[in-house]
């Protein structure tokens, strides 16, 4: 192992139980600390849950999108400085300001710490924020791009009306900033070869400047079941109303299965009232078949995967797919699409794969796995073995620390 590094790990929002960013920050910071590095997490709301020994510096925003009052109007006394005014002003024009405003706050914090007896961290590692402030930290600064958010933008625009598309273009305007900042940072890491190609294509960062470091799970937590699995129970972990996650095609596939069997679908996620997922459940008469759990603590998620007959990743795009890896680690039989990085994540033997968006093929694959106990066991064994070989958080941390060392050796600290 190399020297002990001081690392500032930045995350502009870090949901602890859903979404990859909070999971990534918690696991990477824990494993880097256990390797002997000193890690401080700097995050905006929602704040992450961190393991013992990892300090959290809260960098509060106006939290304009919090539940149950998203797009709220803050009281005048909540405004602390011009960054808060900028944040609220951008929200009022239908833009998403958090990547920019978090980066400005983080740069101010990091620069204020410099010049004393402690010069601050050796390296700043941003997690998917990519705001202008990252160019003003005064420290070597790198970033993880899980996938370009322009992919989300393009998929939503493809399904939007003309009027809706105008609002979406404004909301996703920050993606232009992210691309320009990524091109100016000394180094980028991403989670798959598929994402590396997309970072080059959509953000203009040459592939040779992008290091691939897959993320993973803790194999001592995500473990195979001790007892029998439920019958005809399908589980999906997804952001229910994000089009690229493919929940609506899955609901249509489940509706087809319902004509032949008493299948149940559990969605680890939340359907917005009146949103596309809720509308599909009503249109397909699936109210008694589909259950939305909302975000789950990790132990509950593991238990659900251990009981499921089959897990499914129906995405229209994936930069990686932690849900696929979590299911494989639990030896849960897996059905996925062939979208984005999914083929390289699951390999040739750990899942039944179908074309993204193909409802008939998805229904057929689910039926095939539900009907064949031997196939279930085969997929479960192959998935668990693939995770142990390729996708653990310790491996992610080791490769990330080695990448830090190479960056620090090649890139002088900014003035």
N, C-alpha and C positions, 0 to 999 in steps of 0.2 A: 504494500500500500504506500502511496505517496504521502506528502505532508498533510497535516491537518489544516483544512481551509475554513475561513469564515465566509459564510454564504448567506446572502439575503434572498429569500425566495418570495417573489411578489405574485399576488393573485388578486385581481380586481374584484372578483366575487367567488365564493368558495362554499357552495351548498354542501353540507356535510354528508347527506345521505342520498343525493340524487345528482346526476350530472357528473361528468368526469373530473371537473376542475377541483372540487373539494376533496375527492378521493385521491387524486394525484398529489395534491399538496400535502395531505396528511401522510400518505405512505412514503413518498420520496423524502420528506423531512425526517421521518422516523428512521428510515434505513440509512440515510446519510449520517445522522447522528450516531447510529450504532457502528458505522464505519470509522468513527472518530472525528468527524467534522462538526463544526459549530454552526448550527443553522438557526436563523431567525425567519419566521414567516411574517410577512407584512400583507395584510388583507383588508379589503373593504367588505361591506355587508353583502350577503350573509356571511358571517364569519365561519371558519372551519372548526371542526373538532380536531385537536392535535394530541399526540401522545405525550406522556410525561417526559420532561427534559427538553421539549421544543418550545421556545418562547414565541408568543404571538403578539405582534404589535398591531393594534387596531387602527385603521386609517379610515375613519368614518366619512361616508358621503352623506348626501341628503336622503339616501335610500328611497328614491322616488318610485321604485317599482315593487315595493314590498307588498306582501299580502296582509290583509285583505283589501288594501286600498292602493292599487297600482296607479301610476300617473297622478299622484296626489299633489295637492297644493300646500307646500310647507308654510308654517307660520313665519312671520318676519323675524322673530327672535332666533329661528334656526339658522339663519344665514350668518356665517362666520367671516367670510372673505370673498374675494372676487372669483375664486374657483367655484364656490357654491352658486354664485350668481350665474356664472357661465353654464353650470350643470342644469340649473332650472331653466335658463333661457333656451338651451338646446332642446330640452324636453318639450318646451312649449312650441317649438317649430317642428315637432314630430321626429327629431333626431334621437339617437341613442348616445348619450354623452359619457357614459361611465368609463370606457377605455381611455379616453382623453383625460378626463378629470382625475381619475385615479393615478394615472402616470404623472400628472403635474404635482399632485400631493406627495407621491412617493419620491420624486426627484427633489422636492423641497426638503423632505425629511432626511434623505441620504446626504444631501449637500450640507445641511445644517450640522451634521455629525462630524464633518471633516475638519481638519485643522487643529484638533485637540490632541490629547495624549493617545486617543484611540482613533486611528484613521478610518475606521469603518470596515466593512466586509472586503474580502479579497475579490469577490465577484458577486454581481447582481444577476439573478436568474428570474426572468419574467415568465409568467405562465399565461400566454395567449392574450395579454392586454395590448401590447404593441402601440402604445400611445406616444405622442411627441415627447413627453417628459422623459422617456427612457434615453433619449439622446442628450439629456442634461443632468445625468446622475453624478458625473465626475468620477465614475468608476467603470471598470470593465463590465459591460452589460451584454448578456446573451438572452435568448428567449426560446421557449418551447411553443411550437405551433402544432396543435393536435390535428387540425385540418384548416384550410382557408375558409373563413366564414363566408367568402364569396360563393362557395358551393351552396350553402343554405339560402343565400339571397337568390341565386339563379333558379333553384328549385321552387321557391315561393313565387317568384315572378312568373314562372312558366304556368302557374295555376291561378294567377290573379287576374281580376278584371282590370280594365284600363285605369279606373279611378283608384282601385286598391294599389295598383303598381306604382302610382305616383307617391303614395305614402310609404310603400316599402322601399323605394329608392332613397327617400330621405332618411328612413330609419337605418338603412344599411350604408349610409354615406361614410361611416367610420372605416369601412373596409379599404377604402382608398388610402386613408392615413396608415392603416396597418401594413399595407403593401409597401408604402414608401419607407416606413420605419424599419421594416424587416430588411429591406435592401441596404440600409445604412448601418445595421448592427454588425459586429464582427463575426458572429456565428449564430447559427440557428440549429435547433434539434427538432425532430419530428418523430412520429411513432411508427411509421411504416414506409415501405418503398412507395406504396400508392400515394400516401400523403406527400412524400418528397416530390413526386412527379407533379402533383397538384400545386405545391408551393412554388415550384419553378414556373408552371404554366400560368397560374393565376396571380402570383405575387411578384414574379420576375426575379426571384432569388436563384442564382445558379445552383444546380443540383450538387455540385462539388462542395458548396459551402453549407450544405444541410446534412447534419449527422442523424442517422436513424438509430433511435434508442427505443425499443418497444417498452410499453408499460406492462404491468402484471398484476398479480394477486399474492396474497399470503397463503401458501398451500397448507399451512397448519390451521387456517381458519375456514377456507373453502375446501371442504373435505367430502368424500362420498358418503352416502346415506348408510346408516347401520341397519335400518329396517326396510320393509317393502315400500314401493312408491305408490302414489295414488293411481287410479285407473282413469284414462282419458282426460288427463289434466294437463293443459298447455299453459306455460308461463312465458311472459315477455316483459323485459325491463326496458322502458322507453319513455321519452318525453312525448306524451300522448298527442299533443297538437302541433308538433314539429313535422312538416310534411316529409322531410328526408328520412324520418324514422320508419315510415311505411306501415303505420298502425292501421290505417283504413283498408289497404289491401289485405292485411291479416284478418281484420274483422269480416271482410267479404269471404275469405277462405274458410273461416270458422262457420259462417252462415251456411256454406256449402256442406261442411262436415255435419252440421246439425240435422241435415235431412236424413242422415244415415245412423247417427249415434248420439249419445248423451254427453258430448264433449263440453268441457268447461275451460274458460280462458281467464287467467288472472293477469292483470296488467299492473306491474309495479310502476305506477305513475298516476297522474291526475288528469282527468278530462275536463277542460274548461266548459262550463255551461254554455250551450249554443255553439261550441266549437265543432270542428270536423269530426272528431272521434265521437263525441256525444251524439251528433246528428246521425252518424253511421250506425251507432247502436240502436237508435230509435228507428231508423229507416229499415234496418235488417231484423228488427224484432228480437234483439239479443239481450234485452234487459235482464232476463233471468239466467243468462249464460255467461256474461262478462262481469267481472268484479275488478274495480279500480282500488288499489290499496293506498295510493299516495306514496310519498317517500317512506322507506322502511329502514330501521336500524339494521346494521350489518348482520347481526345474529338472526334476525327475523328473515332477512333475505336469504341467508344460507339455508335456514330451515325450509323455506319455500322451494328453493331449488332442489334440495335433497328429496322432497316429496313429489316433485313434478314428474309426470311421465315423459314429457319432452319440453325443452326450452326452444324458443324461436327468436331469431333476429331477422325481421322482415325488411330491413332498411333499404332505401333507395340509394343511400350513400353511407359509407363509414370510413373515417380516417384511421380507425383501429377497431375497437369494439370490446370494451371491458365486459359488457354483459355476456358476450360469447366466451371469453376466457373464464369468467366466474362460473358459468354453467359447465364448461369442460372440466374445471378443477373439481367440481362436485360430481363428476362422472355422470352428469345428466345428459341424456341423448339430445342432440342438437340438430335443428334445421335452420339454415340461413339462406339468404340470397347470395348472389355473386357480386354484390355491389362494392365498389371501392376496395378497401384493404381486406375484406372478409376472406377471400380465397387464400391470401398469405397468412392470415391469422389461424384459420382452422386447418389448413393443409388438405391433403387428398383423402384423409381417412377419418377425421374427427367430426364430420357433419354431413348431412344430406343437403346439397346446394341446389338452388333453383334460380332461374333468371329473375332479377329484381322487377317487381311490379306485376309478375305473372300470377294472377290469383288462382287459376286452375292448377298450375304446377305446384304452387305452395300448398293448396289443399291436398293434392295427391301425395306430396312428400310427408305431410303431417299424418295422413292416414296410413302411409307405409310404415312409419315409425311406430305409431300407436298400435298397429296390428301385429308387429313382429318382435317378440321378446328377445330373440337372438340378436336382431339388429340393434335393439336398445343397448344390450350389453356390449356389443362390439363398439358402438359409437362412444359409450361411456368410458371404456378402457382406453381407447385411442385418444380421447380428449384429455383425460387425466395425464396420460403419459406425455402428451404434447406440451401441456402447461408446465409440468415439472422440468422439462428439457429447455423450454424457451421463455416462459413468461412469469418470472417471479420478481417481486419488488426489490429483493436483494440484488439480482442481476441488473435491474434498471438503475439502481443507485451506484453500483460499481462502474457501470459503463458511463453514467453521467459524471461521476467524479473524475474518471480518466479523461473525459471530454473537457472538463474544466481545466485540467492541468495542461492539455494541449493548447487550449485557447489562451491561457495566461502566458504560456511560453512563446506564443506567436504574436500576440497583440499587446502593445504597450498600453499602460493605463492612460485614459484620456486626461487632458489637462483640466 
